[in-house]
Every structure is written in C-alpha cells, then in structure tokens.
C-alpha cells in the first residue's frame, strides 16, 4: 500500500511523544513493504514552531518526508491567554473561538490544505497522528471524501478534548488506531460510541543490549548513589514540577543519598538542589544505561496516551512509579503488574520508600512488566493489527463514498 502519515513534527532529533511514535510506525511500514510518505512541518520546537528544517522533499530511513514551512511562530503569551480562557469551560466555547484556538495551537503550514487536496487521492490511506494540532484539525477535513482516513489520535481525557469541534473531526475517520484500551474508551465516550478500529499499542524493540548502568554513573558522577529516573521532556505539563516538589519533600523526611535524575530537554526552570541532577538529552545507548541503574523509572504526567519509556524500563526488568491521575498509565501498570502508582504525596512517599526497601520484590515487578511487553508489543504483533485497520478503513471509505 501507499500510505501518507500526517504529523506535526518529524525527525530523528525529536525524541518521545507522538512524533517519535509516528516515525517508528512509518519505518516499520517500510520494512513490511509499504511505500510510506510523511507530511509534516519544518519545525523542531513544539513550543514556538520556529522553522528549523528546510522545506521540500527528502528521504529518512526509507520514508519520503514532505516538509511545509510554518506560516508564523506561536506567540506564547497570546496562546497562553486564549488557552486558559477557552478551556475554562470548553463545552460552551463558540465555533469562532475554537477555530482561533486551533490556529494558535498550530502549526499552520504554508499550502497545507492545498497540498492534501492535490495529493490525497494518490494514497491508499492517510493516517493522521495526534488529534490536537492543526495538522489534524485542518488536515482531516481537507482529505475527507478523497482518501480513506485512519486516525491515530493519541487522545486522553483532558480539557481540550472536550471542545465541540472535535466531534465532527472524529466523525470523519474511517478507522482508528488506539494505543490503549483507555484511549479507545475515551474516544468512544466523548465522540463516537461505535468508533471502528483496534487497540494496537506501539511496537518495541524486544532485544536491548545488556546494560549495567555503570557507564551512566561514571559519566554523570553519580558514584554508587541510588536514583529515581525520569526520562522525557522536562516540562510543567508533564508533571515534572509536582515530581520535584514531592521528591524534595521526600528527602526532607528520608535523608540519605537517593537522587532524582531528570533526563530530557528542559522547557522549565529546574530548582537548585544537591540531589536533583539534570543530565539533558540522552541518546538511546546512554538512556538504556540510565534505566539499567535506577531504583525505578518515574512517570509523573497526568496526560498520556501511551508511555514508551515505561515499556523501555520493563524491557530491562525495571519497576515503574506512575501518576495515578493518568488512567492510561494506571491501566498499563495494572495489566502488567509492573509497578506502583500514586495520587498524592503520601502515596508517593510510601511507594518510593517501598521500592527502595524491597529491591527483590521490586525486581519481580520489573520482570512481570518485561513479560507484558513481550506478549503485547512485539512489532509483528502490532503491525498485523495496524494493517488490518488500514484494510478496514479502505472498505469503510468505499461504502461511504458510494452511498
């Protein structure tokens, strides 16, 4: 099949999130013999949408990438005010305000709608990744009626998901690809009770080189100190501020040499604290080393559609500690029996102390998580489900356009 993926950002420099997942899926589709194109922006930063890559067509790991320039950078002050106003009560937002919010959310691309209308019929299916951005809110209506639409929304129950405009956008899809059961339930509850599709998850490379963590410890001068590890964007909206507050309070109650290591690009101020270490972006090799040496991997984000890094930790038989406000991650933890979750500081304190004091039992959680990933997220298993949805969407599209 000839498949077009639409996503807000794309590139090897973009780590984590839906953009990274999109690249993984696109490259797996190529390996399975499909011709895959990606339509995306020239932006590297999701905060500003500033043009970074050159516009035009290029190839990356067998995937043909079409980049369109961003019309204008996001004005953070304007967007923040509008974001707060409209999401105070999203259910009553006017259509004009919703459209203004969607345009400010961005990225709005030069010639985006025209490109899709011109080229959509060339593809057997167009897959839109992530519901929130203009690449989907403008792109899906542009493709509707021209080619089968498969929506991979990465949705979760957050204020923006309750904007009425999304009901019509979700109704245009011919098929859905969900990461988790919780995501499917959210979409069916908010938009379409009969949303056709499948819970496919995300495939994982199930063979990871053996790591001890010693290289990571040596590089960042951690010595033999135990550490709790966070991997991802260091961002208020990822729950990192709360994580830091909880950790500082924990250290006040439990003096010792436990550290909190933050690995990833930072878009927030990190307070100075002797036991908080920010190591910045890690390549895959060093990331695996960091995971191998940790007491546990912590995921504090309340809004996740899937957490790849949880699976990466489980593949190394490491336990995880997740934010209980995230139904998705709690679901992953319960199904895998691979970790613990917390909803408030006292639970965070108790869970972290248990992980530190019961290393043998914590290791058993990690082993359970590893088996869960092997059983559910091996790439061949995931891609068979993915391709099935593509065929279902083509059949649904044929019925739609002939009725």
QUISULRA-V754950 format. One line per field, one symbol per residue. ss: DSSP state (a for helix, b for strand, c for the rest). phi: phi as a letter, one per 20 degrees, with the letter a starting at -180 (. if undefined). psi: psi as a letter, one per 20 degrees, with the letter a starting at -180 (. if undefined). A space follows every 10 residues. Layout:
ss->???
phi->???
psi->???
//
This chain:
ss->cbbbbbcccc ccccccaaaa aaaaaaaaaa acccbbbbbb bcbccccccc bccccbbbbb ccbbbbbbcb cccccaaaaa aaaaaaacca aaccaaaaaa aaaaacccbc caaaaaaaaa aaccbbbbbc cccaaaacaa aaacccccbb bbccccccaa aaccaaaaaa acccbbbbcc aaaaaaaaaa ccccccbbbc cccbcccccc cccaaaaaac ccccccbbbb bccbcaaaca aaaaaaaaaa aaacccccbb bbbccbcccc cccccbbbbb cccaaaaaaa aacccbbbbc cccccccaaa aaaaaccccb bbbcccaaaa aaaaaaccbb bbccaaaaaa aaaaaaacaa aaaaaaaaaa aaaaaacbaa aaaaaaaaaa aaaaaaaaaa aac
phi->.dcdddbfbb rffednmfff fgfffgffff feneecdcdb eeedeeedlf fceffpdbcc lneeddddfe fbffegffff ffffffefbf fdffffffff fffffmeedf mfffffffdg ffdfaddddn ffefgefeff ffegndbfdd ddflebfcgf fefgffffff fefeacddeb fffgfffffe cbgdgerbed mcfcffddgf cdnfffgffd leldffbedd cqfebgfenf ffgffffffg ffecgrdfcd dddqfdcbfd ffbfddcddm fdfgffffff ffeefaedce fecceacfff fffffdldfc ccfffegfff fffffeldrc ccdbggfggf ffffffecff ffffffffff fffffdcfgg fffffgfffg fffffffgfg edf
psi->qoppppqhqp qhioprahgg gghggghhhg hjjqopqppa rjqhpighkp pgrpqaprpo lipopopqqp gqqpohgggg ggggghjhmh hjpqhhhggg ghhhgappqp kggggghhih iiqhqppppp hhrhhghhgg hhhpihqppp pnilqrnrgh ijphhhghgh iiqiqqoqhr hhgghgghgh gohkopaqoh bpqqoiopqp qiihgggghj licjpqqppp papnqgijjh gggggggggg hhhmqajprp poorppkrpp qpphjpooia pprgghghgg ghjqgqppnj pinqhqohhg hhghhjkprq oqpiiohghg gggghhljar qqirghhggg gghghhimhg hhhhgghghg hgghhhkpgh gghggghghg hghhghgggg ii.
//
